[in-house]
Amino acid sequence: MKDRLRKLFLEKQRLHSAEIYLLAALLIFGVAVCLLLPISAGYDEETHLMRVWQMSGGALLPNEEKTPFPAVYWELSYRRQFIVRAVDADIWEKYGSLPMDAYDYIYGSVDTRSVYSPPLLLPQALVMRFLGRSERLPALPVYYIVRLIGLFSYTLFAWLGVRFTPFGKWILAILAASPVAILQASTISADAISNGIAFLFIGGALAIANQKEIRWKEWGWLALLFFILFFGKVNIVPLAVLPFLIIPPSRFTMRHGYLFLLLTTVAFFGIEVVGWNLLAYSQLHALPDGTDPRGQVLFILQQPIEFLSILTQTIRGRWFSYLLDSLAIYGFAYWPVPAWTFYFFIAALIVALFINNDSIPTRTRVGLFLVFLVSYVGTYILLYITGNPVGFKSIEGVQGRYFTTVMPLL
């Protein structure tokens, strides 16, 4: 008995080869992207950096205070160039020692569009507060350390997801280390931790669903997963449906355990998602031109056939380009990704499917596919409501990177 327990303990401690691959890919290529990608060359890095700066000063609510923003980051931003060109080889010699106030501060309106839940940028904000504000290190090293802490946060969550999942470890690991996932994790963005939370939730939910009985311990872990999930961006919220589809109520040993979990989930959703977004979006001083979320919802409800036509035409005409962009893309798509990147990545996924010989219950397969459909279509609907004029004839603003967390379900 003692030898059996010792063997079981060692097996639980041993890293799966998929975990080793994930850690190596994220830390090697992720660190390289962190250090080589020009400042603000990632998607929306400028606005996320503004939010990080605001939070580092103690303002958790976006645009709560008019906090002067270090102009040095504006001057060095890749997005400020009129002509996009290669970064100077001597950038560190020129700017490596510049202090935060090298170009003074921007005292006017420096509003951010990054209105996501504070935990998604909290590690970055703590680094900025300690190294940038307190220790007053040069601006450039602080910037790259902020990027690195986001990467390490994503690596931790993604690794836990692969660690927990009882099957499909290689599939989850390869998708979590896709080129676009590495790009998002290696830039200053709310996507780093949000995507990591999604992989953690998928792996954790599958692990608990694989248990023969759900007792209070498993119930508590599920509640914790929901609590963490709702900190993420709205595009990963549909994942909350997954446990209720793949875990039958009869597996809960406690009385009304399934109902209590449902009520707890609804409460978390109301506070973390609905409550926060009502509070945070009120801080946006200007919505995109012509957008009216309330009016758009009314249009969808009043003209469901027309909206369904808009939705199907958009998906039918762009699904392939979104698929490619969900696998690999450069920041702001300035240059095309080499074609061989897609061939190698798809080949890796095919190999992962063949070596994935685990027995997956039919209920779990159906649940994963249904949540995939809800998440995929929901992303289009969300963008239509929040980023398009009322009744617009196509859905604009959708980007392939939004589907990074959807692909594991498929």
NORQUIQUI-V969156 format. One record per run of one state. SS is the DSSP state (a for helix, b for strand, c for the rest). FROM is the first residue (numbers start at 0). TO is the last residue. If there is no record, write none. Layout:
SS/FROM/TO
SS/FROM/TO
This chain:
c/0/0
a/1/12
c/13/15
a/16/35
c/36/43
a/44/55
c/56/67
b/68/69
a/70/74
c/75/76
a/77/79
c/80/89
a/90/94
c/95/103
b/104/105
c/106/116
a/117/119
c/120/120
a/121/133
c/134/137
a/138/163
c/164/167
a/168/175
c/176/177
a/178/184
c/185/189
a/190/208
c/209/212
b/213/213
c/214/214
a/215/228
c/229/232
a/233/245
c/246/247
a/248/250
b/251/251
c/252/255
a/256/280
c/281/289
b/290/290
c/291/291
a/292/301
c/302/302
a/303/326
c/327/329
a/330/332
c/333/337
a/338/354
c/355/360
a/361/386
c/387/387
b/388/388
c/389/398
a/399/402
c/403/409
